[in-house]
Amino acid sequence: MKSIFILLDSIITIYLWIIIINAILSWLVAFNVLNTQNRFVFSILDTTYKLTDPALNKIRRFIPMFGSIDISPVILILILMFLRNIIFEIFAPGLF
């Protein structure tokens, strides 16, 4: 049972890092630091967008952008951290 919770924690942690990487890469592209014509950069951006956009789009439907600032990654990170804490407090309080 402990291994299932460790696996869930690892998956959520990896997804959190993918969201952070996606936000940083999108800023670098917006400031023309990264060139999307580069095949490697494009493949990384495409992969992170495909992994994060379904969840971020659901949040964007309910929370509008503040000018040109998109806070949906921050909201998603907070939701995932809350979900991870709830999973460990309710289902595995004595394991850790």
N, C-alpha and C positions, 0 to 999 in steps of 0.2 A: 504494500500500500504506500509505503514511503517513497518508493521509486516512481510511482505515478505522480505524486505531488512534486517531486524533484523534476520530472519531465515537464509537467505543466509550467512550473516556475521557469525552467530553461527556455521553453517556447515563448512565454510571455516576455522574458528578458531579451531574447533575440529579436522579437518583433518590436520592442521598445527601441533597440539600437537601430533597427531598419528605419523606423520613423524619424529618429534623430539624424541619421545619415541622409535620408531623403530631404529633410528640411535644410540641412547644410548645403547639400548639392544644389538644391533649387535656388538658394541664395547666391551661390557661386556662379551659377548660370545667369541669374538676373544681373549680376554685376560684371558679366563678361570675363570672369576669371577662367571659367571652363568653356571650352569650345565643344558644342554639341555635334559638330561635324566629325569629331574624332570618334571612331567606331567603338573604342573601349568605353569612353565616357558615355556615349549614347546607350550602350548596352547596360551599363550600371544604372543610369537614370531610368531606362525603360523597365528594368527589373524592379527597382524600388517603387516606381509609380504603380506598376501592376500589383505589387504586394500591399501598398498602403492606400491607394485611391478608393477601393470599395468601402473601406471603413471610414475614410475621411469624407467621402461624398455623403454618407448617411449623416454625419455630424454637420456638414455644411448646409444641409437642407434645413436644419433647425437653428443654427447659429450663424448670423450674417457676418460678413467681413467688416472689420473696422477700418474703413478707408481702403488702403491697399494691403493691410495686414491680415493674414489668415491665421486665426488662433485655433483652428481645428486640430492641428498636431498636438498642441498643448492639452486640449480637452481630451483627446484620445489617450495621451500618455497618462493623464490623471485618472481616466476611467480604467485603464489597464492596471495601474498601480493599486487602485481601490479594489478591483476584481481579484488581483493576486493576494492582497491582504485578507479579503473576505474568504477566499478559498482556504487559506491556511488557518484562519481563526475558527471557521465553522467546521470544516471537515477533517482537519488534522491538528487539533490544539496540543496534543501530547507527543506528537512526533518530533518536534524540534525544540 
